[in-house]
Amino acid sequence: MTIVTLELVVAGVVLVLIAVLAGLAWVRRRGKEMRDSITETQARQNAAPLTTAILGSDRRERKST
């Protein structure tokens, strides 16, 4: 009976350890995603040259017709 109880305790400790490690891995992954994401201001700055090029192209097309 004592051996079975000891095995159950060890199995429980292992399961708790696995859950804690999985939680830590999730937190680290989530933190990396948050650091890698860009702000709205950065997105607008990145899009500005493309927007300018599209608008310039549109203006040239209107002048030529």
Secondary structure, DSSP 8 states (H G I E B T S, - for coil): -HHHHHHHHHHHHHHHHHHHHHHHHHHHHHHHHHHHS--HHHHHHHHHHHHHHHHHHHHHHHHH-
